[in-house]
Amino acid sequence: MTTAQPLDLPDLPAGLRLVVVDMDGTLLDGRGEVPDGLWPLLERLRAAGVAFAPASGRQYATLERTFAPALDGMVFIAENGTMVVRDGVELSSTTLEREAVTGVVAAVRRVVAEGRDAGTVVCGKRTAYVERTDEAFLAEVRRYYAALEVVDDLDAVDDAFVKVAVHDAEAAEPVGEALAGFRASHQVVVSGAHWVDVMPAGVTKGDAVRRLQDELGIGPEHTVAFGDYLNDLEMLDAAEGSFAMANAHPEVLRRARHRAPAHTEAGVLTVVGALLDRADAAGPAGPAGAPGAA
């Protein structure tokens, strides 16, 4: 019989006020679904005055659909930090210039012509756009983009752009290299095993978390964050309670201060539940006991 390892919990003397979680490989279970235990945990967080913020490369419409049972007061950090929305109201956004969008589209068209199985998603504020129409690609894109429009020509789209996402069916790194020329002027990040995102310079999940902290009047000392991949690094830097999932990328494991059980073991729920239990045991003046926190 094995003995469970003790949880690696942070000391947050300033009190827990904000929980930020990545989605894929972090909050979602092995089937890519929200674990059932999240919904009662959200009730506990709300009662304790702790804000909960999913932080994802997914679009806002997708996150809103996923968390439909518990939208009241929830903050969404969408599109890898380019949009922050609370109660349906945009708190902040950062947009891409059209020239960058057309440049990325052209670069991906070139690698496709060379034989790569890649496709581009132009992410606008209204919806996401694709020009590739095969079902294999569309099925993958629909996992992350609930609002999606197929167009004849991505260069003709009229919207405010927040991100360009590129999917490669084999691996993200070759497409990332093809987009390396944008790194001097834009944020280019490998956001998953098959995805590369191009965003405005300086925009990361971490930048969005800091904007949210300013909005809530709190700091890193009030924040715990959970992530598993390279696009989560700056987000983890913005939290004193930074957690790498046990299944995380090696660089994330090096960067985070703490470890959480794997996403297949409900690691986020386990750690956050333990933090709330500790606060409850400490009484009304405990870490999460500040009323009206968020």
LINBEL-V215099 format. One record per pair of residues at least 4 apart in sequence whose ideal C-beta (glycine too) atoms are under 6 Angstrom apart, sorted by the first residue. I is the first residue (numbers start at 1). GAP is how many residues later the second one is. Records with the same first field share a line. If there is no record, write none. Layout:
I = GAP + GAP
//
This chain:
7 = 267
8 = 250 + 251
10 = 231 + 248
12 = 4 + 229 + 275
14 = 207 + 208
15 = 272 + 275
16 = 34 + 259 + 271 + 272
17 = 33 + 201 + 205 + 276
18 = 33 + 204 + 205
19 = 33 + 205 + 253
20 = 33 + 35 + 189 + 205
21 = 5 + 6 + 33 + 205 + 247
22 = 4 + 33 + 205 + 210
23 = 4 + 5 + 33
24 = 4
25 = 203 + 238
26 = 200 + 201 + 202 + 219 + 237
27 = 241
28 = 4
29 = 4 + 6
30 = 234
34 = 4
35 = 231
37 = 232
41 = 228
42 = 10 + 28
44 = 232
45 = 5 + 7
48 = 240
49 = 241 + 242 + 243 + 244
50 = 238
51 = 24 + 243
53 = 22 + 24
54 = 9 + 22
55 = 22 + 150 + 180
57 = 23 + 134 + 140
58 = 4 + 5 + 86
59 = 19 + 20 + 69 + 86
60 = 16 + 18 + 23 + 25
61 = 85 + 86
62 = 82 + 84
63 = 13 + 15
65 = 81
67 = 7
75 = 11
76 = 9
77 = 4 + 7 + 131
78 = 5
79 = 4 + 44 + 83 + 84
80 = 117 + 125 + 151
81 = 122 + 123 + 124 + 126 + 127
82 = 12 + 80 + 81 + 117 + 121
83 = 10 + 79
84 = 7 + 8 + 124 + 128
85 = 5
86 = 5
91 = 124
92 = 119
94 = 106 + 109
95 = 65 + 66 + 67
96 = 4 + 5 + 65 + 104
101 = 21 + 60 + 63
102 = 53
104 = 60 + 94
105 = 15 + 49
107 = 71 + 72
108 = 10 + 12 + 58
111 = 5 + 7 + 67
112 = 4 + 6
117 = 52
118 = 50 + 57
119 = 13 + 18 + 48
120 = 46
121 = 7 + 9 + 20 + 44
122 = 7 + 32 + 35 + 42
123 = 5 + 39 + 40
124 = 35 + 37
125 = 35
126 = 33
127 = 20 + 22
128 = 17 + 20
129 = 20 + 22 + 28
130 = 20
131 = 20 + 23
132 = 5
133 = 17
135 = 4
140 = 27
141 = 4
163 = 34 + 36
164 = 34
165 = 30 + 32
166 = 9 + 30
167 = 27 + 28
168 = 4 + 7 + 26
172 = 4 + 18 + 22 + 23 + 24
175 = 21
176 = 14 + 20
179 = 9
182 = 4 + 6 + 16
183 = 5
186 = 12 + 15
187 = 12 + 14 + 16
188 = 10
189 = 8 + 42
190 = 6 + 40
191 = 4 + 6 + 40
199 = 4
203 = 4
204 = 30
205 = 30
206 = 28 + 29 + 31 + 32
209 = 26 + 29
210 = 28
213 = 5 + 6
216 = 78
218 = 4
220 = 18 + 19 + 20
221 = 19
223 = 16
224 = 15 + 17
225 = 10 + 11 + 14 + 17
226 = 17 + 34 + 42
227 = 5 + 8 + 9 + 25
228 = 17 + 20
229 = 20
230 = 19
232 = 4
233 = 22
236 = 6 + 19 + 20
242 = 14 + 15
243 = 13 + 15 + 17
244 = 4 + 8 + 9 + 12 + 15
245 = 15 + 17 + 18 + 22
246 = 15 + 16
247 = 15
248 = 4 + 5
260 = 7 + 11
261 = 4 + 6 + 9
262 = 5
263 = 4
266 = 4
269 = 4
279 = 7 + 8 + 9
282 = 4
284 = 5
285 = 4
//
